[in-house]
Structures are given as structure tokens and as C-alpha cells.
Amino acid sequence: MSQFIPEPFRIHHPLELNQYLVGGEIKRWNGPVIEVNSTISSTQEGDKTYLGSIPDIDEKAGMEALHAARAAYDLGKGLWPTMRPLKRIKAMKKFTDLMLQQREEIVKLLMWEIGKSLPDAQKEFDRTIVYIHDTIEEYKNMDRDAARFHRHEGVYAQIRRGPLGVILCLGPYNYPLNEAFALLIPALMMGNTVIFKPAKYGVLLMAPLLAAFASCFPPGVVNIVFGRGRTLASPMMKSGLVDVLALIGNSTSANALQEIHPKKNRLRLVLGLEAKNPAIILPDADLDLAVSECVAGSLSFNGQRCTALKIIYVHEDIAEEFNQKFSKKVDELIFGNPWDPKVFLTPLPEVDKPDYIHGLIEDAVSHGAKILNVKGGERTSNFIWPAVLFPVDHRMRVFHEEQFGPVVPIVPFTDIHTPLDDMAESPYGQQVSVFGQDPQTLSPLVDVLVNLVCRVNLNSSCQRGPDMYPFTGRKDSAVATLSVHDALRSFSIRTFVASKDNEYNNQILKSILDERGSNFLHTDYLL
């Protein structure tokens, strides 16, 4: 792998982040720090690259952030939750404009911190900007729909959606900007206040945005802390002062945090968790299409996506041909640094991930699977080449575990009930990809699959987008739904003002509306 680093992507000076955002103030941290290193080497010797450091904030400072968010919400009386919608929109637009100025720096940090290729890093940033704009437009649509009055059984009502309170937002490392903001932005748009702790990896990219958050939102509305989840998130949850846990990560962390909250009946959850998305290759599938989609679906960003294809079921009649074509395509993938031209596979950000993937491969081989591709399992210090494993069965760890990395298990089947029964018994239920062309075969299959997962992809790999479509899962894969529209609903609750239809009440309502004295009760039409 070439060590040449183009000038725009070089790390000239480590980013020593000694700041955090609490109560509208960017505070200086003088305590312990956590080193941030990249597994990507900037030298011929192959040493890791020191990127900088982040504050290892203690419990006291973390709780200060929680209390700042509580004060800003002020039991629903705060400036932000009672603000007129147009003013919230203006604040969000101002933030977006400032965020755009940091595109180059954030894209560079995405490459170095988590090994995301240049096109994918640019796409993540640009997609996040589009997501914010779409969220603003959808918020306008919701407000327009709510501007009218309903009348039933002699009672007038204006029904809107109101905030839930204080949100603890914990983002993932694989999409540290986009998926974190898919929680953060709709939560803010609906009038909630937020404490945000970035993931272990992909954390430095928040540094260029601290000033923007501080200048665009009222004090305490957005609080950003850095450090360890056990030190920061656990005490916040134990306090009972968190109204909503918004987390994209694993169910172990989500369950542990829920468990210590003293008022579980009041705790709202917005969770994106694990998945073991299968592909099902039917005998009449277009094999070239299936191979192309399954390679991209299983190995884009090295398979480090919850929407990745984590297991492939292929009918025995076509298994040999599919396996040959798939293995050849995997070995032809280009491995390199994120900025290298046409790179597909990049260094893994987690230093222990190659060992974990190697363990899955060894376990599968010990139970009878073979590595089909020539390069499968080849290792460097920061990477392991994707191994195509066949035949995989229930005895193997890779059949059950969400690998979240570059290994592809393939399971042969003759009866369609084999993958269907496995999916029904699986603790996960996010998506599935089905490859075939006979409508008489696909029609009843679709009718079953939609009850096992929340998205059925026909002749295409699993994915999250477009963001206007629902993103959720059954069983252990998710709680609540994240789309541009659904996320606004997930971070809010229906609330309304009602009055009996009589001259006394109607005159009062008319005066409130004419004088525009209420930010909630109004008939403004947002353009």
C-alpha cells in the first residue's frame, strides 16, 4: 500500500481537543485526555498515526452537562421548547451554513479516524447536509398540517407535536456524523434539549462544530461531552433526569443503560441496534447482478454497517457458479488508504478487529467451512482480507454473530423454508435482500418476509436510504423509526389545546390568534 499522502489529506498538526460544550459555553478541560490514533500509517515503517486527543471528562463535568440541558428545557418552560417554529428553523439553517464551512476538515478526519474512503466520507458529509435540509422541510409540512383547527362533538382543538424533554444521544463510530445527526437534528428540531457523546472512534470531527453549536442555539440546548460512556452516560441515566435515550450501537449497551434508569415507565427509547441481514439467492436469479449487489452489500466500508449483508443463502443448484463469481470479485477489490483512487477496502479503525475476524474464520473452518477466495484471511497489522466461507451452518459463530467486518458466510439451501425459518428464529429483523425474477415465487415470499423484517429489497442490497423512507427493525434490531418524517415523530408527542365551541371561548381563541400571543396556538403558514 502506497504511503504517499496527497497534501490536502496530510495531518500536519495533531488536534489536541481540550474543549467541550456545556450550557452554551465552550469550556476548557485541564484534566486527563484520551489519545486518538489512526491505524492508517503516515510512515514507511507502518506505525500508527497520532491524530490528537480528546478530554476524558469525569462524572462531575458530565452531570454538569445534564443539568444544563435540564435547565434549558426547564420542565417545558425554556426558551427553546416554547420557541416559535420559524425561529427554530432559522437557528438550524444558521448552523447548517456554518457546518458547510467545515466540510474539508470533517471529511479528512473521517478518513483518518475510521478509514472511510474519500468518496464515502464526502458522501457522508453531503448526505448529512441534505438530511438537515429535508428535516427542516418536513418540519414545515408538519407545522402546516397542524395549523388548522379540528371540530368534533362541539369541541375545537388544535393538535401539534411537542417535545419530550432531555435527550441523551449516543452515536455510532461507523457513521459518526450522519447517524449521530439523524438523532440529534430531529430531536433539536422538535424542541428538545440534548446531551451528545460521540462514539469512541470518529470523535475528533466534532471539534470543528463546537463553535457552530454554541453560537446557533440557546445556552444548554446542545451540550457535547467527550470521554467514556461508563463514566458519563451511566450516571446520567441513574439520575432519572434523562427523558429519552437515543442510541445507535449495540443492545448490550442499550440494555445496560435502560436497566439503571429509575423511572423506566417514563423513559422513551430511540434505538438502532444490531442486524444480521441475509441475502437469499433463488435459482432463477440474475447471477451477475446478485454477485455485484452482494459484494457491495456485504463489504462496502469493510462490512462495518448495520445494513450490510451479513449472511448469504444461495440455492444449491446455483451455489457453485455463484461462489466462483463472488469469490473472484472479492479478490479483485482494491485495498488501500482512503484517498487512494478507486479504493474499496480500507484499514480497519478497531485495532482488535483483525483478530476477531480471524477467530470467526478459524471457528468456521474447524467446523467444516472452506475459504473459497485466494486472498481470504490474509492479514496486515490493520486489516484482514475478506474471507468467503462456504458451507456455513448453525454450528459456527459466524452464522449467529453480527460480524461487523470483512468476512462473508454463505449458506446453501434447497428448501426456501431454511432461510425463512432461520430468519424467524433470529433475534434480529432489520432487512433482507431477495434475488430472483419469477413473480409467482416472489409474491408469496414477499408476503412472509415483510413479517420477519422491516424492509425487503428486491434484487438489490440492503441499505438505509433514501432517508425519506422508514428505517427501523423488528425484535432486537431497533426501537422507534428513523426517517426524515418518522424521526420528528419519534422525538415528540402529540399535544393539543381544546375548547368548547361557544361564544365565550371562541372570542378568546380569536384574540390569541389575532394578537399572535402564543407560539403554540397559531395559524401561521410556514413557507
C-alpha positions in Angstrom: 0.0 0.0 0.0 1.5 3.3 -1.0 2.5 5.7 1.7 2.1 8.8 -0.5 -0.3 11.1 1.1 -1.7 14.0 -1.0 -1.2 17.4 0.6 -4.9 18.1 1.3 -5.2 15.0 3.4 -2.0 15.2 5.4 -2.1 15.6 9.2 0.3 18.5 9.8 -0.5 19.1 13.4 -2.4 16.8 15.9 -5.7 18.1 17.0 -5.5 18.4 20.8 -9.1 18.9 21.6 -9.2 20.3 25.2 -12.7 21.7 25.0 -16.3 20.7 25.4 -19.7 22.4 25.2 -21.9 22.9 28.2 -24.6 25.5 28.9 -23.8 27.4 25.7 -20.1 27.8 26.8 -17.1 26.2 25.2 -15.2 25.1 28.3 -11.6 24.2 28.6 -10.7 20.8 30.0 -7.5 20.6 32.1 -7.8 17.0 33.2 -6.9 13.6 31.7 -7.1 13.1 28.0 -7.7 10.1 25.7 -5.3 9.7 22.8 -6.8 9.4 19.3 -4.8 7.3 16.9 -5.4 6.1 13.4 -4.5 2.6 12.3 -3.5 4.3 9.0 0.2 4.8 8.9 1.8 8.0 7.7 5.3 6.5 7.6 7.1 3.7 5.7 7.6 1.9 9.0 3.9 1.3 9.3 3.4 2.9 12.7 0.0 4.1 13.8 -0.6 7.8 13.3 -1.2 10.1 16.3 -4.2 12.3 15.4 -4.6 14.1 18.7 -6.5 13.8 21.9 -10.0 14.4 23.4 -11.0 15.2 27.0 -11.5 12.3 29.3 -14.3 14.1 31.0 -15.2 13.0 34.6 -18.7 12.3 36.0 -18.9 15.8 37.6 -18.5 17.6 34.3 -20.8 15.1 32.6 -23.6 15.8 35.2 -23.0 19.5 34.7 -24.0 18.9 31.0 -27.1 17.1 32.0 -28.2 19.8 34.4 -27.5 22.4 31.7 -29.8 20.5 29.4 -32.4 20.3 32.2 -32.2 24.0 32.9 -32.6 24.9 29.2 -35.7 22.7 28.9 -36.9 24.0 32.3 -39.8 21.5 32.5 -41.0 22.6 29.1 -40.9 26.3 30.0 -37.5 27.0 28.5 -36.8 29.3 25.5 -36.2 26.5 23.0 -39.2 24.2 23.8 -41.5 27.2 23.7 -40.0 28.9 20.7 -41.9 29.7 17.6 -41.2 27.2 14.8 -39.8 29.8 12.5 -37.1 30.8 15.0 -36.0 27.2 15.5 -35.8 26.8 11.7 -33.6 29.9 11.4 -31.3 28.6 14.1 -30.9 25.3 12.3 -30.3 26.9 9.0 -27.6 29.1 10.5 -25.9 26.0 12.0 -26.0 24.3 8.6 -24.3 27.2 6.9 -21.5 27.2 9.5 -21.2 23.4 9.2 -20.7 23.6 5.5 -17.6 25.7 6.1 -16.0 22.8 7.9 -16.6 20.2 5.1 -13.0 19.7 4.1 -11.7 19.3 7.7 -14.5 16.9 8.6 -14.0 14.7 5.5 -10.3 14.5 6.2 -10.9 13.4 9.8 -13.5 10.8 8.7 -10.8 9.2 6.5 -8.1 9.2 9.2 -10.2 8.2 12.2 -12.3 5.4 10.8 -10.7 4.6 7.4 -13.7 5.8 5.3 -12.8 6.2 1.7 -12.7 9.8 0.3 -15.9 9.4 -1.8 -17.7 7.8 1.1 -16.5 10.4 3.5 -17.7 13.2 1.2 -21.0 11.4 0.7 -21.5 11.1 4.5 -21.0 14.8 4.9 -23.1 15.8 2.0 -25.9 13.4 2.8 -26.0 14.8 6.4 -26.4 18.3 5.0 -29.3 17.1 2.8 -30.8 15.3 5.8 -30.9 18.6 7.7 -32.5 20.5 4.9 -35.1 17.7 4.4 -35.8 17.6 8.1 -36.5 21.4 8.1 -38.8 21.0 5.1 -40.6 18.1 6.8 -40.9 20.1 10.0 -42.6 22.8 8.0 -45.0 20.3 6.5 -45.9 19.1 10.0 -46.4 22.6 11.2 -48.6 23.5 8.2 -50.8 20.4 8.8 -51.1 21.4 12.4 -52.1 25.0 11.7 -55.8 24.2 11.2 -58.4 23.6 13.9 -60.5 20.4 14.3 -64.1 20.4 15.5 -65.8 17.3 16.8 -68.8 16.9 19.1 -68.8 20.6 19.8 -65.1 20.9 20.8 -62.4 22.8 18.9 -58.8 21.5 19.0 -55.5 22.5 17.5 -53.2 19.4 17.5 -49.5 19.7 17.3 -46.4 17.8 18.3 -44.5 18.8 21.4 -41.0 18.0 22.7 -40.3 15.1 25.1 -37.6 16.7 27.3 -33.9 16.0 27.7 -32.3 13.6 25.2 -29.1 11.6 25.8 -27.7 11.0 22.4 -25.1 8.3 21.8 -23.9 7.9 18.2 -22.0 5.1 16.4 -18.4 5.0 15.0 -19.2 3.8 11.5 -21.3 6.8 10.6 -20.2 9.2 13.3 -21.6 12.3 11.6 -24.6 11.1 9.6 -26.2 8.7 12.0 -25.4 10.8 15.1 -27.1 13.8 13.4 -30.0 11.5 12.3 -30.7 11.5 16.1 -29.5 15.0 17.0 -31.2 17.1 14.4 -34.8 15.9 14.7 -34.5 15.9 18.4 -33.5 19.6 18.4 -36.0 20.5 15.7 -38.9 19.3 17.9 -37.8 21.5 20.8 -35.9 19.0 23.0 -32.5 19.7 24.6 -29.6 17.3 24.1 -26.5 15.9 25.6 -24.4 14.3 22.9 -21.5 12.0 23.5 -19.7 10.9 20.3 -18.5 7.3 19.8 -15.1 6.0 20.6 -13.9 6.4 17.0 -14.9 9.3 14.7 -14.8 11.8 17.6 -12.4 14.5 16.6 -14.7 15.6 13.7 -16.9 17.2 16.3 -14.2 19.7 17.2 -14.8 22.0 14.1 -18.5 22.1 15.0 -18.4 23.1 18.7 -18.4 26.8 17.9 -21.3 26.5 15.5 -23.4 24.7 18.1 -22.5 27.3 20.7 -23.4 30.2 18.5 -26.6 28.9 16.9 -28.6 27.5 19.8 -29.6 29.0 23.1 -27.4 28.0 26.1 -27.9 24.4 27.3 -29.9 23.3 24.2 -26.9 21.4 22.8 -24.2 20.0 25.2 -21.3 18.0 23.8 -19.1 15.9 26.1 -16.2 13.6 25.4 -15.0 10.6 27.3 -16.1 7.1 28.3 -19.7 6.0 28.3 -19.5 4.2 31.6 -18.2 7.4 33.3 -20.6 9.8 31.6 -23.8 8.1 30.3 -24.3 5.7 33.3 -24.5 8.4 36.0 -26.9 10.5 33.8 -29.2 7.5 33.4 -29.0 6.7 37.1 -30.2 10.2 37.9 -33.5 9.6 36.2 -33.2 13.0 34.6 -32.9 11.7 31.1 -36.3 11.6 29.3 -35.1 9.9 26.1 -32.2 7.5 25.4 -31.3 7.9 21.7 -28.6 5.3 20.8 -27.2 3.7 17.7 -24.9 0.9 18.7 -25.3 -2.5 20.4 -28.1 -3.9 22.5 -25.7 -4.7 25.4 -25.1 -1.0 26.0 -28.7 -0.1 25.4 -30.0 -2.7 27.8 -27.4 -1.7 30.5 -28.4 1.9 30.3 -32.1 1.2 30.4 -31.7 -1.0 33.4 -30.2 1.6 35.6 -32.8 4.3 34.9 -35.0 4.6 37.9 -38.2 5.6 36.0 -38.3 3.0 33.2 -42.0 3.7 32.6 -41.2 7.3 31.7 -38.0 6.6 29.7 -38.5 6.9 25.9 -36.2 4.9 23.6 -34.9 5.6 20.1 -32.5 2.8 19.3 -30.7 1.5 16.2 -29.1 -1.8 17.2 -27.7 -5.0 15.6 -28.7 -6.7 12.4 -27.9 -9.9 10.6 -29.3 -9.1 7.3 -29.4 -12.0 4.9 -29.4 -12.2 1.1 -31.4 -15.0 -0.5 -30.3 -16.1 -4.0 -33.1 -18.0 -5.7 -32.3 -20.5 -8.6 -33.5 -18.1 -11.3 -31.6 -15.1 -10.1 -29.5 -13.0 -12.4 -26.2 -14.2 -11.0 -24.1 -11.3 -12.3 -26.5 -8.8 -10.7 -26.7 -10.8 -7.5 -22.9 -11.1 -7.2 -22.4 -7.4 -7.8 -25.0 -6.4 -5.3 -23.9 -8.9 -2.7 -20.2 -7.8 -2.9 -21.2 -4.2 -2.4 -23.8 -5.1 0.2 -21.5 -7.3 2.3 -18.2 -5.4 2.0 -18.9 -1.7 1.5 -16.9 0.1 4.2 -15.4 -3.3 5.0 -18.8 -4.6 6.1 -18.9 -2.2 9.1 -22.6 -1.2 8.6 -25.7 -2.4 10.4 -27.4 -2.5 7.0 -24.6 -4.7 5.5 -25.4 -8.2 4.2 -24.1 -10.4 7.0 -25.0 -13.8 5.6 -25.9 -15.1 2.1 -28.2 -18.0 1.4 -27.7 -19.5 -2.1 -29.7 -22.3 -3.7 -27.7 -25.4 -4.2 -28.5 -25.5 -7.9 -26.5 -22.4 -8.5 -24.2 -22.3 -5.5 -21.0 -23.4 -7.3 -21.4 -20.8 -10.0 -22.3 -18.1 -7.6 -19.5 -18.9 -5.3 -16.9 -18.8 -8.1 -18.1 -15.5 -9.4 -18.5 -14.0 -5.9 -15.0 -15.1 -4.7 -13.3 -13.8 -7.8 -15.0 -10.4 -7.4 -13.9 -10.2 -3.8 -10.3 -10.9 -4.6 -10.4 -8.2 -7.3 -11.4 -5.5 -4.8 -8.8 -2.7 -4.3 -7.3 -2.3 -0.8 -5.5 0.9 0.1 -5.6 4.2 2.0 -8.9 6.1 2.0 -7.6 8.7 -0.5 -6.2 6.2 -3.0 -8.0 6.1 -6.4 -10.7 3.5 -6.8 -10.1 2.1 -3.3 -12.8 -0.2 -1.9 -11.3 -1.9 1.1 -9.5 0.3 3.7 -7.7 -0.1 7.0 -9.9 -1.1 10.0 -10.3 1.5 12.7 -10.5 -1.0 15.6 -7.1 -2.4 16.4 -8.6 -5.7 17.6 -11.0 -6.3 14.7 -8.5 -8.4 12.6 -8.1 -10.8 15.5 -11.8 -11.0 15.9 -12.4 -11.7 12.3 -9.6 -14.2 12.2 -11.3 -16.0 15.2 -14.6 -16.3 13.2 -12.7 -17.7 10.2 -10.8 -20.3 12.3 -14.0 -21.4 14.1 -15.9 -21.8 10.8 -13.0 -23.8 9.2 -12.8 -26.0 12.3 -16.5 -26.9 11.7 -16.1 -27.8 8.0 -16.3 -24.5 6.1 -13.7 -23.6 3.5 -12.2 -20.3 2.5 -13.2 -20.0 -1.2 -11.2 -17.0 -2.3 -7.5 -17.0 -2.7 -6.8 -13.9 -0.6 -9.3 -14.7 2.2 -7.8 -14.2 5.6 -4.6 -12.6 4.6 -3.6 -10.1 7.3 -1.7 -6.9 7.9 -1.4 -5.0 11.2 -4.6 -3.1 10.5 -6.6 -5.2 8.1 -7.7 -8.8 7.3 -8.7 -9.6 3.7 -12.4 -10.6 3.4 -12.8 -14.4 3.6 -15.7 -16.0 1.7 -16.7 -19.0 3.8 -18.7 -22.0 2.5 -20.6 -24.0 3.5 -21.6 -22.3 6.7 -24.1 -23.8 9.2 -25.6 -23.3 12.7 -22.5 -24.7 14.5 -20.4 -21.8 13.5 -20.1 -18.5 15.3 -20.2 -16.5 12.1 -23.7 -17.9 11.4 -25.0 -16.3 14.6 -22.8 -13.3 15.4 -23.1 -9.9 13.7 -19.5 -9.8 12.4 -19.4 -6.1 11.5 -16.3 -6.6 9.5 -14.8 -8.3 6.4 -16.0 -11.9 6.4 -18.8 -13.3 4.2 -20.6 -16.5 5.3 -22.5 -18.4 2.6 -25.2 -21.0 3.5 -26.5 -23.5 0.9 -30.2 -24.3 0.8 -32.7 -26.4 -1.2 -35.9 -25.6 0.6 -36.9 -21.9 0.9 -38.1 -22.6 4.4 -34.4 -23.0 5.5 -33.7 -19.2 5.3 -37.2 -18.3 6.4 -37.0 -20.5 9.5 -33.6 -19.1 10.3 -34.8 -15.6 10.0 -37.8 -16.3 12.2 -35.6 -17.7 14.9 -33.0 -15.0 14.6 -33.1 -12.3 17.3 -32.7 -9.7 14.6 -35.2 -8.4 12.0 -34.0 -5.3 10.1 -33.8 -6.1 6.3 -33.4 -8.8 3.7 -32.3 -8.9 0.0 -34.0 -11.3 -2.3 -32.6 -12.1 -5.8 -34.9 -13.8 -8.3 -37.3 -13.0 -11.1 -40.3 -15.3 -11.1 -43.3 -13.3 -9.8 -45.1 -16.5 -8.7 -42.2 -17.4 -6.5 -41.5 -13.9 -5.2 -45.1 -12.9 -4.4 -45.7 -15.4 -1.5 -42.1 -15.0 -0.4 -42.5 -11.2 0.0 -45.7 -11.8 2.0 -43.8 -13.8 4.6 -40.6 -11.7 4.6 -42.4 -8.4 5.4 -43.5 -10.0 8.7 -39.9 -11.0 9.5 -38.1 -7.8 8.7 -38.9 -4.2 8.1 -37.5 -3.8 4.6 -37.4 -6.3 1.7 -35.0 -5.4 -1.1 -35.8 -6.9 -4.4 -32.6 -7.6 -6.5 -30.7 -5.1 -4.6 -28.5 -5.0 -1.5 -29.8 -3.7 1.9 -29.3 -0.1 2.6 -30.6 2.7 4.8 -31.5 5.3 2.2 -33.3 7.2 0.8 -33.7 8.9 4.1 -37.3 9.7 3.4 -38.1 6.0 3.7 -38.6 4.4 7.2 -35.5 2.9 8.8 -36.3 0.6 11.7 -36.2 -3.1 12.6 -38.1 -5.8 14.4 -37.0 -7.7 17.6 -33.6 -6.8 18.8 -32.7 -4.6 15.8 -34.4 -1.3 16.7 -36.8 0.7 18.8 -38.7 3.5 17.0 -38.3 4.5 13.4 -35.8 6.9 11.8 -36.7 8.6 8.6 -36.9 12.3 7.9 -40.6 12.2 8.8 -40.6 9.4 11.4 -37.7 10.8 13.4 -39.5 14.0 14.1 -42.4 11.9 15.4 -40.1 9.7 17.5 -38.7 12.7 19.3 -42.1 14.3 20.0 -45.5 13.6 21.4 -49.0 14.7 20.3 -50.3 17.5 22.4 -53.2 20.0 21.8 -55.4 22.8 23.0 -59.1 22.2 23.2 -62.1 24.4 23.9 -65.8 24.1 23.7 -67.5 25.7 20.8 -69.2 28.7 22.4 -69.1 32.5 22.0 -67.0 33.0 25.2 -64.2 30.5 24.2 -64.3 31.5 20.5 -63.7 35.1 21.3 -60.7 34.2 23.5 -59.2 32.0 20.8 -59.7 34.7 18.1 -57.9 37.2 20.3 -55.0 34.8 20.9 -54.7 34.1 17.2 -55.1 37.8 16.1 -52.6 39.1 18.6 -50.2 36.2 17.9 -49.5 35.9 21.6 -48.9 32.2 21.6 -46.1 30.3 20.0 -48.0 27.1 20.1 -51.6 28.2 19.3 -51.3 29.9 15.9 -52.4 29.5 12.3 -49.2 30.7 10.6 -48.3 29.0 7.4 -44.6 28.4 7.1 -43.2 29.0 3.6 
